[in-house]
Amino acid sequence: MRLTVVGDRMFAAAIHAGSDAGHEDWRSDYGSLAYSRTSVPTPVAVGMRLLMRRLGLRYGAADFVVGPGGGWTFLEVNPCGQWDWIQGATDLPIAEAIAHDLEGAT
């Protein structure tokens, strides 16, 4: 799961691996991947907003693993993480959110 956080907005994309190699590490088999938009569970959204405030971040690309039961396990948040590839695969309006957030920045 890739969760892109821009200000107070969150854009979640599931990364579905279509091979054993991709399932173990999605970066090892880009050709087997499929992407879909998804919703963010409330506890994850609350936790990410708290983390972002504590870190003083307005932007972050967070990665999670979703277990068989649907639970999200946090891996990392990258304050310079790439977003264009996930926007291209899902049509999530990340660029627009970044522009809007920058317009409000002081």
Stockholm file with secondary structure:
# STOCKHOLM 1.0

chainA/1-106         MRLTVVGDRMFAAAIHAGSDAGHEDWRSDYGSLAYSRTSVPTPVAVGMRLLMRRLGLRYGAADFVVGPGGGWTFLEVNPCGQWDWIQGATDLPIAEAIAHDLEGAT
#=GR chainA/1-106 SS CEEEEETTEEEEEEEEECSHHHHHCGGGCGGGEEEEEECCCHHHHHHHHHHHHHHTCSEEEEEEEECTTSCEEEEEEETTCCCHHHHHHHCCCHHHHHHHHHHHCC
#=GC SS_cons         CEEEEETTEEEEEEEEECSHHHHHCGGGCGGGEEEEEECCCHHHHHHHHHHHHHHTCSEEEEEEEECTTSCEEEEEEETTCCCHHHHHHHCCCHHHHHHHHHHHCC
//
